[in-house]
Amino acid sequence: MKFKDILAKKRAQLSVLATTAMASASAFAADHTAAIDAAVTDGTTNYTAIITGVITVAAIGFAIGMIVSKLRN
């Protein structure tokens, strides 16, 4: 009889703990939409800067190559 009483008591405590954990889980679920939007904006800005830099370096390399080839003639 004593074992059944202990088991019943522990079952009640576990159910209270589970209910509390489930209720608090929704409190931890925050809305991160603004942070995601900010990260996307930063990523787009960085991507644009990289593409601009690559095109600029290619244009400078082409221009220097044209100048050197004209100086050789």
N, C-alpha and C positions, 0 to 999 in steps of 0.2 A: 504494500500500500504506500509506503514511503517513496518508493521509486516513481510511482505514478504521480504523486503530488509534486515531486521535483520536476518531472517531465512537463506537467501541465503549467507549472510556474514559469519554466524556461520558455515554453512555447508562447505564453502570453507576452513575455518580455521581448522575444524575437519578433512577434507580430507588431508590437509597438515600435520597435527599432526599425523594422522594414517600412512601416507606414510613415515614420518621420523621415527616413531617407528618401522615400519616393516624393514626399511633399517638398523637401528642400531641394531636390534635383531640379525642379522647375525654376527655382530662384536663381540657380547658377546658369541657366540658359539665358545669356544676354544677347542683345541684338548687335551684331558686329557689321551691319550693312555700311555704316559710315566709314569704318576702318578699311573695309574691303574696297569701297569706292575710292578712298584716298590712295590706297596702294595701287589700284589700277591707274589712277591719274599720274602717280609718280612713275610707274612703269612706262606709260605712254610718253611722258616727258623724257625719260632716259633713253628710250628707243629712238625718239626723234633726234636727240642730241647725238647719239652714236651714228645714225644714218647721215646726218649733216656732216659730222666729222669725217666719215669715210669718203663721202663725195668730195669734200674739200681737199683731202689728202690726195685723192685720185686726180682731181683737177690740177693741183699744184704739180704733181708728178708729171702729168701730161704736158703742162706748160713748160716745165724745166726741160723735159725731153725735146720739145719742139725748139726751144731756144738753143740748146746744145747742138741739135742737128743743123740749124740754120748757121750757127757759128762755124761749124765744120766745113760748110760749103763755101 
